[in-house]
């Protein structure tokens, strides 16, 4: 059974949920979709609890989304980061940037 590409969810006001795969294959499209969501609504939380698989491009996508939010004058808090992504953030020494 294959893991679906990324999907965005807006079930909770102010929160953008991401599920599926956040990888080299999906990161560019995910960042574009997240950026559009940030512009369209006052999103302050990025919930990664639905991420099934992620790599360094997925981590870069999260960091870029936070930068986009800052450009809009908002802080984007990352919630429920998968442990593998959290470990990668520590190795890359960006763990303090993503919480």
CNS distance restraints for C-alpha pairs under 8 A (distance, minus, plus):
assign (resid   3 and name CA) (resid  20 and name CA) 6.21 0.50 0.50
assign (resid   3 and name CA) (resid  21 and name CA) 6.79 0.50 0.50
assign (resid   3 and name CA) (resid  52 and name CA) 7.10 0.50 0.50
assign (resid   4 and name CA) (resid  20 and name CA) 5.24 0.50 0.50
assign (resid   4 and name CA) (resid  21 and name CA) 6.52 0.50 0.50
assign (resid   5 and name CA) (resid  20 and name CA) 5.27 0.50 0.50
assign (resid   5 and name CA) (resid  21 and name CA) 5.07 0.50 0.50
assign (resid   5 and name CA) (resid  22 and name CA) 7.51 0.50 0.50
assign (resid   5 and name CA) (resid  26 and name CA) 6.71 0.50 0.50
assign (resid   6 and name CA) (resid  18 and name CA) 6.63 0.50 0.50
assign (resid   6 and name CA) (resid  19 and name CA) 5.39 0.50 0.50
assign (resid   6 and name CA) (resid  20 and name CA) 4.37 0.50 0.50
assign (resid   6 and name CA) (resid  21 and name CA) 4.92 0.50 0.50
assign (resid   6 and name CA) (resid  22 and name CA) 6.10 0.50 0.50
assign (resid   6 and name CA) (resid  26 and name CA) 6.75 0.50 0.50
assign (resid   6 and name CA) (resid  30 and name CA) 6.77 0.50 0.50
assign (resid   6 and name CA) (resid  51 and name CA) 7.85 0.50 0.50
assign (resid   7 and name CA) (resid  18 and name CA) 5.68 0.50 0.50
assign (resid   7 and name CA) (resid  19 and name CA) 5.19 0.50 0.50
assign (resid   7 and name CA) (resid  20 and name CA) 6.21 0.50 0.50
assign (resid   8 and name CA) (resid  16 and name CA) 6.68 0.50 0.50
assign (resid   8 and name CA) (resid  17 and name CA) 5.53 0.50 0.50
assign (resid   8 and name CA) (resid  18 and name CA) 4.77 0.50 0.50
assign (resid   8 and name CA) (resid  19 and name CA) 6.57 0.50 0.50
assign (resid   8 and name CA) (resid  33 and name CA) 7.93 0.50 0.50
assign (resid   8 and name CA) (resid  34 and name CA) 7.77 0.50 0.50
assign (resid   9 and name CA) (resid  16 and name CA) 5.80 0.50 0.50
assign (resid   9 and name CA) (resid  17 and name CA) 4.68 0.50 0.50
assign (resid   9 and name CA) (resid  18 and name CA) 6.29 0.50 0.50
assign (resid   9 and name CA) (resid  19 and name CA) 7.93 0.50 0.50
assign (resid  10 and name CA) (resid  15 and name CA) 6.33 0.50 0.50
assign (resid  10 and name CA) (resid  16 and name CA) 5.21 0.50 0.50
assign (resid  10 and name CA) (resid  17 and name CA) 6.25 0.50 0.50
assign (resid  11 and name CA) (resid  15 and name CA) 7.45 0.50 0.50
assign (resid  11 and name CA) (resid  16 and name CA) 7.73 0.50 0.50
assign (resid  11 and name CA) (resid  17 and name CA) 7.76 0.50 0.50
assign (resid  12 and name CA) (resid  16 and name CA) 7.56 0.50 0.50
assign (resid  13 and name CA) (resid  43 and name CA) 7.67 0.50 0.50
assign (resid  14 and name CA) (resid  41 and name CA) 7.65 0.50 0.50
assign (resid  14 and name CA) (resid  42 and name CA) 5.93 0.50 0.50
assign (resid  14 and name CA) (resid  43 and name CA) 4.30 0.50 0.50
assign (resid  14 and name CA) (resid  44 and name CA) 5.42 0.50 0.50
assign (resid  14 and name CA) (resid  45 and name CA) 6.27 0.50 0.50
assign (resid  15 and name CA) (resid  43 and name CA) 5.55 0.50 0.50
assign (resid  15 and name CA) (resid  44 and name CA) 6.18 0.50 0.50
assign (resid  15 and name CA) (resid  45 and name CA) 4.62 0.50 0.50
assign (resid  15 and name CA) (resid  46 and name CA) 5.85 0.50 0.50
assign (resid  15 and name CA) (resid  47 and name CA) 6.77 0.50 0.50
assign (resid  16 and name CA) (resid  37 and name CA) 7.87 0.50 0.50
assign (resid  16 and name CA) (resid  43 and name CA) 6.53 0.50 0.50
assign (resid  16 and name CA) (resid  45 and name CA) 6.22 0.50 0.50
assign (resid  16 and name CA) (resid  46 and name CA) 5.01 0.50 0.50
assign (resid  16 and name CA) (resid  47 and name CA) 6.04 0.50 0.50
assign (resid  17 and name CA) (resid  46 and name CA) 5.88 0.50 0.50
assign (resid  17 and name CA) (resid  47 and name CA) 4.53 0.50 0.50
assign (resid  17 and name CA) (resid  48 and name CA) 6.12 0.50 0.50
assign (resid  17 and name CA) (resid  49 and name CA) 7.51 0.50 0.50
assign (resid  17 and name CA) (resid  50 and name CA) 7.35 0.50 0.50
assign (resid  18 and name CA) (resid  46 and name CA) 7.36 0.50 0.50
assign (resid  18 and name CA) (resid  47 and name CA) 6.14 0.50 0.50
assign (resid  18 and name CA) (resid  48 and name CA) 5.24 0.50 0.50
assign (resid  18 and name CA) (resid  49 and name CA) 7.25 0.50 0.50
assign (resid  18 and name CA) (resid  50 and name CA) 5.93 0.50 0.50
assign (resid  18 and name CA) (resid  51 and name CA) 6.44 0.50 0.50
assign (resid  19 and name CA) (resid  48 and name CA) 6.64 0.50 0.50
assign (resid  19 and name CA) (resid  49 and name CA) 7.04 0.50 0.50
assign (resid  19 and name CA) (resid  50 and name CA) 3.93 0.50 0.50
assign (resid  19 and name CA) (resid  51 and name CA) 4.40 0.50 0.50
assign (resid  19 and name CA) (resid  52 and name CA) 6.87 0.50 0.50
assign (resid  20 and name CA) (resid  50 and name CA) 6.26 0.50 0.50
assign (resid  20 and name CA) (resid  51 and name CA) 4.88 0.50 0.50
assign (resid  20 and name CA) (resid  52 and name CA) 5.16 0.50 0.50
assign (resid  20 and name CA) (resid  53 and name CA) 6.85 0.50 0.50
assign (resid  21 and name CA) (resid  26 and name CA) 6.97 0.50 0.50
assign (resid  21 and name CA) (resid  51 and name CA) 5.94 0.50 0.50
assign (resid  21 and name CA) (resid  52 and name CA) 5.74 0.50 0.50
assign (resid  21 and name CA) (resid  53 and name CA) 4.95 0.50 0.50
assign (resid  21 and name CA) (resid  54 and name CA) 5.93 0.50 0.50
assign (resid  22 and name CA) (resid  26 and name CA) 5.68 0.50 0.50
assign (resid  22 and name CA) (resid  27 and name CA) 5.61 0.50 0.50
assign (resid  22 and name CA) (resid  30 and name CA) 7.42 0.50 0.50
assign (resid  22 and name CA) (resid  51 and name CA) 6.99 0.50 0.50
assign (resid  22 and name CA) (resid  53 and name CA) 6.31 0.50 0.50
assign (resid  22 and name CA) (resid  54 and name CA) 4.69 0.50 0.50
assign (resid  22 and name CA) (resid  55 and name CA) 6.87 0.50 0.50
assign (resid  22 and name CA) (resid  57 and name CA) 7.37 0.50 0.50
assign (resid  22 and name CA) (resid  58 and name CA) 4.62 0.50 0.50
assign (resid  23 and name CA) (resid  27 and name CA) 5.37 0.50 0.50
assign (resid  23 and name CA) (resid  53 and name CA) 7.37 0.50 0.50
assign (resid  23 and name CA) (resid  54 and name CA) 5.12 0.50 0.50
assign (resid  23 and name CA) (resid  55 and name CA) 5.15 0.50 0.50
assign (resid  23 and name CA) (resid  56 and name CA) 7.14 0.50 0.50
assign (resid  23 and name CA) (resid  57 and name CA) 5.36 0.50 0.50
assign (resid  23 and name CA) (resid  58 and name CA) 4.82 0.50 0.50
assign (resid  24 and name CA) (resid  28 and name CA) 7.72 0.50 0.50
assign (resid  24 and name CA) (resid  55 and name CA) 7.17 0.50 0.50
assign (resid  24 and name CA) (resid  56 and name CA) 7.74 0.50 0.50
assign (resid  24 and name CA) (resid  57 and name CA) 5.16 0.50 0.50
assign (resid  24 and name CA) (resid  58 and name CA) 6.93 0.50 0.50
assign (resid  26 and name CA) (resid  30 and name CA) 5.95 0.50 0.50
assign (resid  26 and name CA) (resid  58 and name CA) 7.98 0.50 0.50
assign (resid  27 and name CA) (resid  31 and name CA) 5.95 0.50 0.50
assign (resid  27 and name CA) (resid  57 and name CA) 6.00 0.50 0.50
assign (resid  27 and name CA) (resid  58 and name CA) 5.55 0.50 0.50
assign (resid  27 and name CA) (resid  61 and name CA) 5.86 0.50 0.50
assign (resid  28 and name CA) (resid  32 and name CA) 6.28 0.50 0.50
assign (resid  28 and name CA) (resid  61 and name CA) 7.44 0.50 0.50
assign (resid  29 and name CA) (resid  33 and name CA) 6.19 0.50 0.50
assign (resid  30 and name CA) (resid  34 and name CA) 5.97 0.50 0.50
assign (resid  30 and name CA) (resid  61 and name CA) 7.44 0.50 0.50
assign (resid  31 and name CA) (resid  35 and name CA) 5.89 0.50 0.50
assign (resid  31 and name CA) (resid  61 and name CA) 5.71 0.50 0.50
assign (resid  31 and name CA) (resid  62 and name CA) 7.82 0.50 0.50
assign (resid  31 and name CA) (resid  64 and name CA) 7.46 0.50 0.50
assign (resid  31 and name CA) (resid  65 and name CA) 6.53 0.50 0.50
assign (resid  32 and name CA) (resid  36 and name CA) 6.25 0.50 0.50
assign (resid  33 and name CA) (resid  37 and name CA) 6.25 0.50 0.50
assign (resid  34 and name CA) (resid  38 and name CA) 6.12 0.50 0.50
assign (resid  34 and name CA) (resid  65 and name CA) 6.80 0.50 0.50
assign (resid  35 and name CA) (resid  39 and name CA) 6.27 0.50 0.50
assign (resid  35 and name CA) (resid  65 and name CA) 6.55 0.50 0.50
assign (resid  35 and name CA) (resid  68 and name CA) 6.81 0.50 0.50
assign (resid  36 and name CA) (resid  40 and name CA) 6.11 0.50 0.50
assign (resid  37 and name CA) (resid  41 and name CA) 6.13 0.50 0.50
assign (resid  37 and name CA) (resid  43 and name CA) 7.51 0.50 0.50
assign (resid  38 and name CA) (resid  42 and name CA) 6.45 0.50 0.50
assign (resid  38 and name CA) (resid  43 and name CA) 5.64 0.50 0.50
assign (resid  38 and name CA) (resid  68 and name CA) 7.90 0.50 0.50
assign (resid  38 and name CA) (resid  69 and name CA) 6.67 0.50 0.50
assign (resid  39 and name CA) (resid  72 and name CA) 7.72 0.50 0.50
assign (resid  43 and name CA) (resid  76 and name CA) 7.29 0.50 0.50
assign (resid  44 and name CA) (resid  74 and name CA) 6.82 0.50 0.50
assign (resid  44 and name CA) (resid  75 and name CA) 6.10 0.50 0.50
assign (resid  44 and name CA) (resid  76 and name CA) 4.68 0.50 0.50
assign (resid  44 and name CA) (resid  77 and name CA) 6.18 0.50 0.50
assign (resid  45 and name CA) (resid  76 and name CA) 5.26 0.50 0.50
assign (resid  45 and name CA) (resid  77 and name CA) 4.70 0.50 0.50
assign (resid  45 and name CA) (resid  78 and name CA) 5.92 0.50 0.50
assign (resid  45 and name CA) (resid  79 and name CA) 6.92 0.50 0.50
assign (resid  46 and name CA) (resid  76 and name CA) 6.56 0.50 0.50
assign (resid  46 and name CA) (resid  77 and name CA) 6.05 0.50 0.50
assign (resid  46 and name CA) (resid  78 and name CA) 4.83 0.50 0.50
assign (resid  46 and name CA) (resid  79 and name CA) 5.98 0.50 0.50
assign (resid  47 and name CA) (resid  78 and name CA) 6.07 0.50 0.50
assign (resid  47 and name CA) (resid  79 and name CA) 4.70 0.50 0.50
assign (resid  47 and name CA) (resid  80 and name CA) 5.85 0.50 0.50
assign (resid  47 and name CA) (resid  81 and name CA) 7.42 0.50 0.50
assign (resid  48 and name CA) (resid  78 and name CA) 7.22 0.50 0.50
assign (resid  48 and name CA) (resid  79 and name CA) 6.06 0.50 0.50
assign (resid  48 and name CA) (resid  80 and name CA) 5.22 0.50 0.50
assign (resid  48 and name CA) (resid  81 and name CA) 5.16 0.50 0.50
assign (resid  48 and name CA) (resid  82 and name CA) 6.96 0.50 0.50
assign (resid  49 and name CA) (resid  79 and name CA) 7.24 0.50 0.50
assign (resid  49 and name CA) (resid  80 and name CA) 4.69 0.50 0.50
assign (resid  49 and name CA) (resid  81 and name CA) 6.19 0.50 0.50
assign (resid  49 and name CA) (resid  82 and name CA) 6.69 0.50 0.50
assign (resid  51 and name CA) (resid  82 and name CA) 6.86 0.50 0.50
assign (resid  54 and name CA) (resid  58 and name CA) 5.39 0.50 0.50
assign (resid  54 and name CA) (resid  59 and name CA) 7.35 0.50 0.50
assign (resid  54 and name CA) (resid  84 and name CA) 7.59 0.50 0.50
assign (resid  54 and name CA) (resid  85 and name CA) 6.41 0.50 0.50
assign (resid  55 and name CA) (resid  59 and name CA) 6.50 0.50 0.50
assign (resid  55 and name CA) (resid  85 and name CA) 6.92 0.50 0.50
assign (resid  55 and name CA) (resid  88 and name CA) 7.99 0.50 0.50
assign (resid  56 and name CA) (resid  60 and name CA) 6.14 0.50 0.50
assign (resid  56 and name CA) (resid  85 and name CA) 7.88 0.50 0.50
assign (resid  56 and name CA) (resid  88 and name CA) 7.21 0.50 0.50
assign (resid  57 and name CA) (resid  61 and name CA) 6.10 0.50 0.50
assign (resid  58 and name CA) (resid  62 and name CA) 6.43 0.50 0.50
assign (resid  59 and name CA) (resid  63 and name CA) 6.37 0.50 0.50
assign (resid  59 and name CA) (resid  85 and name CA) 6.64 0.50 0.50
assign (resid  59 and name CA) (resid  88 and name CA) 7.89 0.50 0.50
assign (resid  59 and name CA) (resid  89 and name CA) 7.21 0.50 0.50
assign (resid  60 and name CA) (resid  64 and name CA) 6.05 0.50 0.50
assign (resid  61 and name CA) (resid  65 and name CA) 6.09 0.50 0.50
assign (resid  62 and name CA) (resid  66 and name CA) 6.31 0.50 0.50
assign (resid  62 and name CA) (resid  98 and name CA) 7.82 0.50 0.50
assign (resid  63 and name CA) (resid  67 and name CA) 6.35 0.50 0.50
assign (resid  63 and name CA) (resid  97 and name CA) 7.58 0.50 0.50
assign (resid  63 and name CA) (resid  98 and name CA) 6.98 0.50 0.50
assign (resid  64 and name CA) (resid  68 and name CA) 6.20 0.50 0.50
assign (resid  65 and name CA) (resid  69 and name CA) 6.23 0.50 0.50
assign (resid  65 and name CA) (resid  76 and name CA) 7.83 0.50 0.50
assign (resid  66 and name CA) (resid  70 and name CA) 6.30 0.50 0.50
assign (resid  66 and name CA) (resid  75 and name CA) 7.04 0.50 0.50
assign (resid  66 and name CA) (resid  76 and name CA) 5.40 0.50 0.50
assign (resid  66 and name CA) (resid  77 and name CA) 7.86 0.50 0.50
assign (resid  67 and name CA) (resid  71 and name CA) 6.33 0.50 0.50
assign (resid  68 and name CA) (resid  72 and name CA) 6.49 0.50 0.50
assign (resid  69 and name CA) (resid  73 and name CA) 6.42 0.50 0.50
assign (resid  69 and name CA) (resid  74 and name CA) 5.16 0.50 0.50
assign (resid  69 and name CA) (resid  75 and name CA) 6.03 0.50 0.50
assign (resid  69 and name CA) (resid  76 and name CA) 6.00 0.50 0.50
assign (resid  70 and name CA) (resid  74 and name CA) 4.97 0.50 0.50
assign (resid  70 and name CA) (resid  75 and name CA) 5.76 0.50 0.50
assign (resid  70 and name CA) (resid  76 and name CA) 7.56 0.50 0.50
assign (resid  77 and name CA) (resid  98 and name CA) 7.44 0.50 0.50
assign (resid  77 and name CA) (resid  99 and name CA) 7.42 0.50 0.50
assign (resid  78 and name CA) (resid  98 and name CA) 6.10 0.50 0.50
assign (resid  78 and name CA) (resid  99 and name CA) 6.55 0.50 0.50
assign (resid  81 and name CA) (resid  85 and name CA) 6.55 0.50 0.50
assign (resid  81 and name CA) (resid  86 and name CA) 6.27 0.50 0.50
assign (resid  82 and name CA) (resid  86 and name CA) 6.21 0.50 0.50
assign (resid  83 and name CA) (resid  87 and name CA) 6.05 0.50 0.50
assign (resid  84 and name CA) (resid  88 and name CA) 6.25 0.50 0.50
assign (resid  85 and name CA) (resid  89 and name CA) 6.15 0.50 0.50
assign (resid  86 and name CA) (resid  90 and name CA) 6.34 0.50 0.50
assign (resid  86 and name CA) (resid  95 and name CA) 6.85 0.50 0.50
assign (resid  87 and name CA) (resid  91 and name CA) 6.30 0.50 0.50
assign (resid  88 and name CA) (resid  92 and name CA) 6.10 0.50 0.50
assign (resid  89 and name CA) (resid  93 and name CA) 5.89 0.50 0.50
assign (resid  89 and name CA) (resid  94 and name CA) 5.11 0.50 0.50
assign (resid  89 and name CA) (resid  95 and name CA) 4.67 0.50 0.50
assign (resid  89 and name CA) (resid  98 and name CA) 7.91 0.50 0.50
assign (resid  90 and name CA) (resid  94 and name CA) 6.13 0.50 0.50
assign (resid  90 and name CA) (resid  95 and name CA) 4.96 0.50 0.50
assign (resid  94 and name CA) (resid  98 and name CA) 6.89 0.50 0.50
assign (resid  95 and name CA) (resid  99 and name CA) 6.11 0.50 0.50
